[in-house]
């Protein structure tokens, strides 16, 4: 989950003070979890706050962007294109996996994440 903030430092402080969330220097936190149905599998949920003027998650009218974990990014992007969904042609790859973006019915940018093997 990614939030756009009017004042990033104040919002980080609010979540720290009221919910006890200790953020990393980059403005986010990674919550680790295990899959109860498959205990050998684990995962993570990233929660981060961005400056109000970020271009990362689309129009400034969007106050948040949700990141969805997918098994096969290429297949998912193709499926969305076939259905007529607006899909960003850019795909990023890094040590954290592969990332792609699309726009939902209401115009919200969503991020699709295919984590690297074992993550």
Rosetta constraint file for C-alpha pairs under 8 A:
AtomPair CA 1 CA 45 HARMONIC 7.86 0.50
AtomPair CA 1 CA 46 HARMONIC 6.31 0.50
AtomPair CA 1 CA 47 HARMONIC 4.77 0.50
AtomPair CA 1 CA 48 HARMONIC 6.42 0.50
AtomPair CA 1 CA 64 HARMONIC 7.21 0.50
AtomPair CA 1 CA 65 HARMONIC 6.09 0.50
AtomPair CA 1 CA 66 HARMONIC 4.74 0.50
AtomPair CA 1 CA 67 HARMONIC 6.01 0.50
AtomPair CA 2 CA 47 HARMONIC 5.83 0.50
AtomPair CA 2 CA 48 HARMONIC 4.89 0.50
AtomPair CA 2 CA 49 HARMONIC 5.73 0.50
AtomPair CA 2 CA 50 HARMONIC 7.04 0.50
AtomPair CA 2 CA 64 HARMONIC 5.38 0.50
AtomPair CA 2 CA 65 HARMONIC 5.15 0.50
AtomPair CA 2 CA 66 HARMONIC 6.29 0.50
AtomPair CA 2 CA 67 HARMONIC 7.81 0.50
AtomPair CA 3 CA 48 HARMONIC 6.35 0.50
AtomPair CA 3 CA 49 HARMONIC 4.78 0.50
AtomPair CA 3 CA 50 HARMONIC 5.99 0.50
AtomPair CA 3 CA 63 HARMONIC 5.97 0.50
AtomPair CA 3 CA 64 HARMONIC 4.44 0.50
AtomPair CA 3 CA 65 HARMONIC 6.73 0.50
AtomPair CA 4 CA 8 HARMONIC 7.83 0.50
AtomPair CA 4 CA 49 HARMONIC 5.93 0.50
AtomPair CA 4 CA 50 HARMONIC 4.88 0.50
AtomPair CA 4 CA 51 HARMONIC 5.72 0.50
AtomPair CA 4 CA 52 HARMONIC 5.05 0.50
AtomPair CA 4 CA 54 HARMONIC 7.55 0.50
AtomPair CA 4 CA 62 HARMONIC 7.89 0.50
AtomPair CA 4 CA 63 HARMONIC 5.09 0.50
AtomPair CA 4 CA 64 HARMONIC 5.83 0.50
AtomPair CA 5 CA 11 HARMONIC 6.71 0.50
AtomPair CA 5 CA 49 HARMONIC 6.58 0.50
AtomPair CA 5 CA 50 HARMONIC 6.06 0.50
AtomPair CA 5 CA 51 HARMONIC 5.38 0.50
AtomPair CA 5 CA 52 HARMONIC 4.93 0.50
AtomPair CA 5 CA 63 HARMONIC 7.69 0.50
AtomPair CA 6 CA 51 HARMONIC 6.85 0.50
AtomPair CA 6 CA 52 HARMONIC 5.25 0.50
AtomPair CA 7 CA 11 HARMONIC 6.25 0.50
AtomPair CA 7 CA 51 HARMONIC 6.97 0.50
AtomPair CA 7 CA 52 HARMONIC 7.36 0.50
AtomPair CA 8 CA 12 HARMONIC 6.10 0.50
AtomPair CA 8 CA 49 HARMONIC 6.54 0.50
AtomPair CA 8 CA 50 HARMONIC 6.41 0.50
AtomPair CA 8 CA 51 HARMONIC 5.54 0.50
AtomPair CA 8 CA 52 HARMONIC 7.66 0.50
AtomPair CA 9 CA 13 HARMONIC 6.11 0.50
AtomPair CA 10 CA 14 HARMONIC 6.12 0.50
AtomPair CA 11 CA 15 HARMONIC 6.31 0.50
AtomPair CA 11 CA 49 HARMONIC 7.85 0.50
AtomPair CA 12 CA 16 HARMONIC 6.15 0.50
AtomPair CA 12 CA 23 HARMONIC 7.41 0.50
AtomPair CA 12 CA 27 HARMONIC 7.39 0.50
AtomPair CA 12 CA 49 HARMONIC 7.20 0.50
AtomPair CA 13 CA 17 HARMONIC 5.95 0.50
AtomPair CA 14 CA 18 HARMONIC 5.86 0.50
AtomPair CA 14 CA 19 HARMONIC 7.87 0.50
AtomPair CA 15 CA 19 HARMONIC 5.21 0.50
AtomPair CA 15 CA 20 HARMONIC 6.54 0.50
AtomPair CA 15 CA 21 HARMONIC 5.90 0.50
AtomPair CA 16 CA 20 HARMONIC 4.53 0.50
AtomPair CA 16 CA 21 HARMONIC 4.51 0.50
AtomPair CA 16 CA 22 HARMONIC 5.79 0.50
AtomPair CA 16 CA 23 HARMONIC 7.57 0.50
AtomPair CA 17 CA 21 HARMONIC 7.69 0.50
AtomPair CA 21 CA 29 HARMONIC 7.76 0.50
AtomPair CA 22 CA 29 HARMONIC 7.09 0.50
AtomPair CA 23 CA 27 HARMONIC 5.84 0.50
AtomPair CA 23 CA 28 HARMONIC 5.06 0.50
AtomPair CA 23 CA 29 HARMONIC 5.08 0.50
AtomPair CA 24 CA 28 HARMONIC 5.50 0.50
AtomPair CA 24 CA 29 HARMONIC 5.88 0.50
AtomPair CA 27 CA 48 HARMONIC 5.73 0.50
AtomPair CA 27 CA 49 HARMONIC 5.72 0.50
AtomPair CA 27 CA 50 HARMONIC 7.21 0.50
AtomPair CA 28 CA 46 HARMONIC 7.02 0.50
AtomPair CA 28 CA 47 HARMONIC 5.48 0.50
AtomPair CA 28 CA 48 HARMONIC 3.84 0.50
AtomPair CA 28 CA 49 HARMONIC 6.19 0.50
AtomPair CA 29 CA 46 HARMONIC 5.87 0.50
AtomPair CA 29 CA 47 HARMONIC 5.47 0.50
AtomPair CA 29 CA 48 HARMONIC 6.34 0.50
AtomPair CA 30 CA 44 HARMONIC 6.25 0.50
AtomPair CA 30 CA 45 HARMONIC 5.62 0.50
AtomPair CA 30 CA 46 HARMONIC 4.46 0.50
AtomPair CA 30 CA 47 HARMONIC 6.41 0.50
AtomPair CA 31 CA 44 HARMONIC 5.37 0.50
AtomPair CA 31 CA 45 HARMONIC 5.11 0.50
AtomPair CA 31 CA 46 HARMONIC 6.32 0.50
AtomPair CA 31 CA 47 HARMONIC 7.92 0.50
AtomPair CA 32 CA 42 HARMONIC 7.42 0.50
AtomPair CA 32 CA 43 HARMONIC 5.91 0.50
AtomPair CA 32 CA 44 HARMONIC 4.35 0.50
AtomPair CA 32 CA 45 HARMONIC 6.57 0.50
AtomPair CA 33 CA 42 HARMONIC 5.70 0.50
AtomPair CA 33 CA 43 HARMONIC 5.36 0.50
AtomPair CA 33 CA 44 HARMONIC 5.71 0.50
AtomPair CA 33 CA 45 HARMONIC 7.87 0.50
AtomPair CA 34 CA 38 HARMONIC 7.95 0.50
AtomPair CA 34 CA 39 HARMONIC 6.20 0.50
AtomPair CA 34 CA 40 HARMONIC 7.81 0.50
AtomPair CA 34 CA 41 HARMONIC 6.19 0.50
AtomPair CA 34 CA 42 HARMONIC 4.22 0.50
AtomPair CA 34 CA 43 HARMONIC 6.17 0.50
AtomPair CA 35 CA 39 HARMONIC 5.36 0.50
AtomPair CA 35 CA 40 HARMONIC 7.60 0.50
AtomPair CA 35 CA 41 HARMONIC 5.75 0.50
AtomPair CA 35 CA 42 HARMONIC 5.75 0.50
AtomPair CA 35 CA 43 HARMONIC 7.56 0.50
AtomPair CA 41 CA 118 HARMONIC 7.91 0.50
AtomPair CA 42 CA 119 HARMONIC 6.80 0.50
AtomPair CA 43 CA 119 HARMONIC 5.93 0.50
AtomPair CA 44 CA 119 HARMONIC 8.00 0.50
AtomPair CA 50 CA 54 HARMONIC 6.58 0.50
AtomPair CA 52 CA 60 HARMONIC 7.54 0.50
AtomPair CA 53 CA 60 HARMONIC 7.09 0.50
AtomPair CA 54 CA 60 HARMONIC 7.88 0.50
AtomPair CA 55 CA 59 HARMONIC 7.21 0.50
AtomPair CA 55 CA 60 HARMONIC 7.64 0.50
AtomPair CA 57 CA 62 HARMONIC 7.53 0.50
AtomPair CA 57 CA 64 HARMONIC 7.40 0.50
AtomPair CA 57 CA 65 HARMONIC 5.99 0.50
AtomPair CA 57 CA 109 HARMONIC 5.72 0.50
AtomPair CA 57 CA 110 HARMONIC 7.46 0.50
AtomPair CA 58 CA 62 HARMONIC 6.90 0.50
AtomPair CA 58 CA 108 HARMONIC 7.35 0.50
AtomPair CA 58 CA 109 HARMONIC 5.73 0.50
AtomPair CA 62 CA 108 HARMONIC 6.42 0.50
AtomPair CA 62 CA 109 HARMONIC 8.00 0.50
AtomPair CA 65 CA 108 HARMONIC 7.13 0.50
AtomPair CA 65 CA 109 HARMONIC 6.17 0.50
AtomPair CA 65 CA 110 HARMONIC 5.64 0.50
AtomPair CA 65 CA 111 HARMONIC 7.18 0.50
AtomPair CA 66 CA 109 HARMONIC 7.99 0.50
AtomPair CA 66 CA 110 HARMONIC 5.50 0.50
AtomPair CA 66 CA 111 HARMONIC 6.29 0.50
AtomPair CA 67 CA 110 HARMONIC 6.08 0.50
AtomPair CA 67 CA 111 HARMONIC 4.49 0.50
AtomPair CA 67 CA 112 HARMONIC 5.68 0.50
AtomPair CA 67 CA 113 HARMONIC 6.73 0.50
AtomPair CA 68 CA 110 HARMONIC 7.56 0.50
AtomPair CA 68 CA 111 HARMONIC 6.15 0.50
AtomPair CA 68 CA 112 HARMONIC 4.92 0.50
AtomPair CA 68 CA 113 HARMONIC 5.98 0.50
AtomPair CA 69 CA 112 HARMONIC 5.99 0.50
AtomPair CA 69 CA 113 HARMONIC 4.82 0.50
AtomPair CA 69 CA 114 HARMONIC 5.96 0.50
AtomPair CA 69 CA 115 HARMONIC 7.34 0.50
AtomPair CA 70 CA 76 HARMONIC 7.53 0.50
AtomPair CA 70 CA 112 HARMONIC 6.45 0.50
AtomPair CA 70 CA 113 HARMONIC 5.78 0.50
AtomPair CA 70 CA 114 HARMONIC 5.16 0.50
AtomPair CA 70 CA 115 HARMONIC 7.84 0.50
AtomPair CA 71 CA 114 HARMONIC 5.79 0.50
AtomPair CA 71 CA 115 HARMONIC 7.88 0.50
AtomPair CA 72 CA 76 HARMONIC 6.23 0.50
AtomPair CA 72 CA 114 HARMONIC 6.29 0.50
AtomPair CA 73 CA 77 HARMONIC 6.09 0.50
AtomPair CA 73 CA 98 HARMONIC 7.21 0.50
AtomPair CA 73 CA 99 HARMONIC 7.47 0.50
AtomPair CA 73 CA 100 HARMONIC 7.17 0.50
AtomPair CA 73 CA 112 HARMONIC 6.99 0.50
AtomPair CA 73 CA 113 HARMONIC 6.90 0.50
AtomPair CA 73 CA 114 HARMONIC 5.64 0.50
AtomPair CA 74 CA 78 HARMONIC 6.16 0.50
AtomPair CA 75 CA 79 HARMONIC 6.11 0.50
AtomPair CA 76 CA 80 HARMONIC 6.24 0.50
AtomPair CA 77 CA 81 HARMONIC 6.18 0.50
AtomPair CA 77 CA 87 HARMONIC 7.01 0.50
AtomPair CA 77 CA 100 HARMONIC 7.55 0.50
AtomPair CA 78 CA 82 HARMONIC 6.09 0.50
AtomPair CA 79 CA 83 HARMONIC 6.35 0.50
AtomPair CA 80 CA 84 HARMONIC 6.46 0.50
AtomPair CA 80 CA 85 HARMONIC 5.22 0.50
AtomPair CA 80 CA 86 HARMONIC 7.69 0.50
AtomPair CA 80 CA 87 HARMONIC 7.19 0.50
AtomPair CA 81 CA 85 HARMONIC 5.27 0.50
AtomPair CA 81 CA 86 HARMONIC 6.81 0.50
AtomPair CA 81 CA 87 HARMONIC 6.43 0.50
AtomPair CA 85 CA 102 HARMONIC 7.14 0.50
AtomPair CA 85 CA 103 HARMONIC 6.92 0.50
AtomPair CA 85 CA 104 HARMONIC 7.38 0.50
AtomPair CA 86 CA 102 HARMONIC 5.66 0.50
AtomPair CA 86 CA 103 HARMONIC 5.51 0.50
AtomPair CA 86 CA 104 HARMONIC 7.79 0.50
AtomPair CA 87 CA 101 HARMONIC 6.04 0.50
AtomPair CA 87 CA 102 HARMONIC 4.21 0.50
AtomPair CA 87 CA 103 HARMONIC 6.52 0.50
AtomPair CA 88 CA 100 HARMONIC 6.99 0.50
AtomPair CA 88 CA 101 HARMONIC 5.40 0.50
AtomPair CA 88 CA 102 HARMONIC 5.77 0.50
AtomPair CA 90 CA 100 HARMONIC 6.70 0.50
AtomPair CA 90 CA 101 HARMONIC 7.79 0.50
AtomPair CA 91 CA 98 HARMONIC 6.94 0.50
AtomPair CA 91 CA 99 HARMONIC 5.63 0.50
AtomPair CA 91 CA 100 HARMONIC 4.87 0.50
AtomPair CA 91 CA 101 HARMONIC 7.73 0.50
AtomPair CA 92 CA 98 HARMONIC 5.56 0.50
AtomPair CA 92 CA 99 HARMONIC 5.09 0.50
AtomPair CA 92 CA 100 HARMONIC 6.68 0.50
AtomPair CA 93 CA 97 HARMONIC 5.71 0.50
AtomPair CA 93 CA 98 HARMONIC 4.35 0.50
AtomPair CA 93 CA 99 HARMONIC 6.41 0.50
AtomPair CA 94 CA 98 HARMONIC 6.44 0.50
AtomPair CA 95 CA 116 HARMONIC 7.29 0.50
AtomPair CA 96 CA 115 HARMONIC 6.23 0.50
AtomPair CA 96 CA 116 HARMONIC 6.29 0.50
AtomPair CA 97 CA 113 HARMONIC 6.93 0.50
AtomPair CA 97 CA 114 HARMONIC 5.63 0.50
AtomPair CA 97 CA 115 HARMONIC 4.33 0.50
AtomPair CA 97 CA 116 HARMONIC 4.64 0.50
AtomPair CA 98 CA 113 HARMONIC 5.80 0.50
AtomPair CA 98 CA 114 HARMONIC 5.11 0.50
AtomPair CA 98 CA 115 HARMONIC 6.44 0.50
AtomPair CA 98 CA 116 HARMONIC 7.55 0.50
AtomPair CA 99 CA 111 HARMONIC 6.84 0.50
AtomPair CA 99 CA 112 HARMONIC 5.62 0.50
AtomPair CA 99 CA 113 HARMONIC 4.71 0.50
AtomPair CA 99 CA 114 HARMONIC 6.45 0.50
AtomPair CA 100 CA 111 HARMONIC 5.86 0.50
AtomPair CA 100 CA 112 HARMONIC 5.11 0.50
AtomPair CA 100 CA 113 HARMONIC 6.65 0.50
AtomPair CA 101 CA 109 HARMONIC 6.76 0.50
AtomPair CA 101 CA 110 HARMONIC 5.62 0.50
AtomPair CA 101 CA 111 HARMONIC 4.59 0.50
AtomPair CA 101 CA 112 HARMONIC 5.84 0.50
AtomPair CA 102 CA 109 HARMONIC 5.75 0.50
AtomPair CA 102 CA 110 HARMONIC 5.45 0.50
AtomPair CA 102 CA 111 HARMONIC 6.71 0.50
AtomPair CA 102 CA 112 HARMONIC 7.87 0.50
AtomPair CA 103 CA 107 HARMONIC 5.50 0.50
AtomPair CA 103 CA 108 HARMONIC 5.34 0.50
AtomPair CA 103 CA 109 HARMONIC 4.42 0.50
AtomPair CA 103 CA 110 HARMONIC 5.91 0.50
AtomPair CA 104 CA 108 HARMONIC 5.32 0.50
AtomPair CA 104 CA 109 HARMONIC 6.45 0.50
AtomPair CA 104 CA 110 HARMONIC 7.00 0.50
AtomPair CA 115 CA 119 HARMONIC 5.96 0.50
